[in-house]
Amino acid sequence: MTGASVVRLDPGADFAGFRIERVLGAGGMGVVYLARHPRLERDVALKVFGGMAAGPLDSRGRARFDREAALAARLEHPDIVPIYDRSAPEDEIPWLCMRYINGGDVTALMEEAGGRLPAPDAVRLIADAGNALDYAHREGVLHRDVKPANILVDLSDREGGRAVLTDFGIARAFDDTLTLTGTTATVAYAAPERFGETPADHRADIYSLGCTFFEILTGRTPFPRSDQAAVISAHLTAPPPRPSELVPELPPALDDVVARAMAKEPDDRYPDCTAFANAARSALAAPAPSAGGGLARNVHSEPTVRSEPPTRARPPKPPPGGLRERIMDFVTLLAGLASIIGAVLLIAALMAPFVHYNEVDRAIDPMLYKGYLFPVCLAVAGWFVGSLAGVRVLCPGLPREICAFLIIGVSLAGAWSAAVLMRLNSIWTRDGYTLVGDTIRGASGERLTVLGCGALVLAGVLAAVALMLGDSLHLEFHFPRDPFSIVTLLLSLLGCVSLGFVRLPAEDVWHFLRNDYTWLIGSAVALTALPALTSFLHPRTVFRALTLGWALGGLAICFFLYSQGQNIDDAGVAAVTNSASTPAVVFAVSLLGSIVVNAVALARSGRLRD
C-alpha cells in the first residue's frame, strides 16, 4: 500500500494495528478517523497523511515530518491535543495517533450555529487557543497552520468544555509537496511574511489567530477573493477588515483588536496571544446590543442536552469582489498600456528632425548635453512598469495594488516633466528664443516628448482609479522603525538637499535657468520629498512600490538637469563648468539607493510575487 493509493479506509479496516471506526474529517493533508487503539483499548483520532492533495512524501519531506511530529509530541498542555503515537520512519504512510476530542472543530460548530458564533464564545475560544500557542512558542514550536478547523472543543475536560489546538507544526512537513488546491484553505489565514523569504516567527501564528477570530465573529474569512493569488495579494496589501461592518451588533472596539492582531508588520502585532485575548475581553466590555436575541450556540454546552434550539445567526453575504476585481484588473491593464504608449512616444521624440534656428545652433554638438538620456530614461521607466505592472508580462502574479502604485510613481515623474517642458516652452517663446543644444530642441521632438509624458500621467490616473475600485487601502501613520524605511527617509532628504545646490552661471553665459527658476527646483524638491513622507505611512508595502516607481522615473529628472545645466556662450562654445553637474549626480545616487533599498525590501517580504 503506498501513500498515493490511500484515500479512505472503510469502517472495520485495520491500519497500523488500529481498527477504523469511521471518518471524522478530511483535508488537504489526509484523513482523520475515529479508531480503536490496539493496546490502550480506547477511542483515538488517527490522522493518516497522503493520498489527498499531498501525495507521498519524498525522503526529505518524510524526515521533516518525523522531526515536526516528534516536537509536537513533546508538548504537554491542557489546551493542546496530546499525541499518543506516530508512524515509524520505515512506515510507507505517515500517521499520528491523537486523543479523540468529542466536541468537533470550530468550523462545524459555526455551521451548526448558522454561520458564526457570538463574541463571548469567540473570545473564549481564542483565549484557550492562545494559551496553547503561547506555551508552544515558549517551547520553541510554531504551529504554522492556525485556523478554525484546527481548533477542537473538548466537552469532557471541564464544565462546559475547553477549546484545544491540534496539528502543531505538521503543515511544515508538507510545505514542499502540497498543491495549491490543497493549501487554499490555509492561505486564507497565512501571515504576509509567510509568502516571502524572511523566516516567520511566533507572530505569524498571532496573525493567523486574528484571522480565525475574525471568521468566528463574522462567518467569513478576512479576505474572500475569487482566486488564491488575489487572497495572497490582500494579505500583503489590503487593510485588516472590520468585523463590525459585517456584524453591526459587535462592539466597535473589536475592530481595533482584529486590526492589531492582523497588522502587516510583525512588530505592530500583539507581543503574544495572551495580550491578544486580554484585549478582546476588554473590547467586549463596551456596551453592544445582543446578537440576534440570543447565543448562536454556547461552545461549552453539549447539543444533545440543551433545552432550547440555538438561535441561528444569519451568515453575512460574501462581498461581490469577483466583478470588481475583474474591473480593477482591466483598468490596471489600461494603465499599463498607456504607460507603454508613453514610452513609445518618448522614443519617437528622439527620432524627430532637429529644427536649427541659426548658425550658432547648427554648430552645437547635441551629444555634449546628453539631453537624449532624459527621454530615454523616462521611456525605459514607462515601459518597465507598463510591462511589469499593467500587462504583467514579466511578472504575471504581481499583486494589483503593487502594480498600481508602481505606475503612479513613474507618472509623477512624467507629470513633472510635462509641466516643466510646457512652462519652459512658454517662457522661451515669450522671450524670442528656443530650446537650444538639446535633443528635444526641435518643435516636433518637444511635442512628442510632452505627449509621451502626458501618456504617463494618464497611466497614473487610470492606476489611481483602479485603486479606488479596489477600495482596499486604509492609511495609517507610523514612525519608521524598520531599516528600509529609515534608509529611504535619509536618501530622500539627501536628494532634496542636493537639488538646493543648483546655481546660476556667470552673467555672460547662456543658461536655461536665466529666468526665475525657483519654481522648477522647488517642484523637483517637493517630489523628491515624497518618499520621506511615505516612510511614515502604512501599509508600507504599497508605499515602497510608490517610492520605487518614482525613483525609476526620477532618474530622468537627473539627466534633464544635467542636460540643461550645460552652459554655452553666445558663440555656441561650451562653458567649462556645468552648474547642475554635481547636484544631478548626488540626486541620481539618492534615487539609485532608493531603488535598491525598496526593491530589496519588497523582494525580502515576498511582495513581488504571489
Sequence and secondary structure as in RCSB ss.txt:
>XXXX:A:sequence
MTGASVVRLDPGADFAGFRIERVLGAGGMGVVYLARHPRLERDVALKVFGGMAAGPLDSRGRARFDREAALAARL
EHPDIVPIYDRSAPEDEIPWLCMRYINGGDVTALMEEAGGRLPAPDAVRLIADAGNALDYAHREGVLHRDVKPAN
ILVDLSDREGGRAVLTDFGIARAFDDTLTLTGTTATVAYAAPERFGETPADHRADIYSLGCTFFEILTGRTPFPR
SDQAAVISAHLTAPPPRPSELVPELPPALDDVVARAMAKEPDDRYPDCTAFANAARSALAAPAPSAGGGLARNVH
SEPTVRSEPPTRARPPKPPPGGLRERIMDFVTLLAGLASIIGAVLLIAALMAPFVHYNEVDRAIDPMLYKGYLFP
VCLAVAGWFVGSLAGVRVLCPGLPREICAFLIIGVSLAGAWSAAVLMRLNSIWTRDGYTLVGDTIRGASGERLTV
LGCGALVLAGVLAAVALMLGDSLHLEFHFPRDPFSIVTLLLSLLGCVSLGFVRLPAEDVWHFLRNDYTWLIGSAV
ALTALPALTSFLHPRTVFRALTLGWALGGLAICFFLYSQGQNIDDAGVAAVTNSASTPAVVFAVSLLGSIVVNAV
ALARSGRLRD
>XXXX:A:secstr
  TTT S   TT EETTEEEEEEEEEETTEEEEEEE TTT SEEEEEEESSSSS    HHHHHHHHHHHHHHHT 
  TTB  EEEE  TT SS EEEEE  TT BHHHHHHHHTS   HHHHHHHHHHHHHHHHHHHHTT   S  SGGG
EEEESSSSTT EEEE  TTGGGGGTTT  HHHHHHHHTT  GGGGSSS   HHHHHHHHHHHHHHHHHSS SS  
SSHHHHHHHHHHS    HHHHSTTS THHHHHHHHHT SSGGGS SSHHHHHHHHHHHHTS    STTS S  TT
S TTT SS            HHHHHHHHHHHHHHHHHHHHHHHHHHHHHHTS     SHHHHH  GGGTTTTHHH
HHHHHHHHHHIIIIII SS TT  HHHHHHHHHHHHHHHHHHHHHHHHHHHHHHHHT    SSTT SHHHHHHHH
HHHHHHHHHHHHHHHHHHHHT    EE    SHHHHHHHHHHHHHHHHHTT     TTSB TTSS  HHHHHHHH
HHHTHHHHHTTEE HHHHHHHHHHHHHHHHHHHHHHHHHHEEE TTS EEEEETTHHHHHHHHHHHHHHHHHHHH
HHHHTTTT  
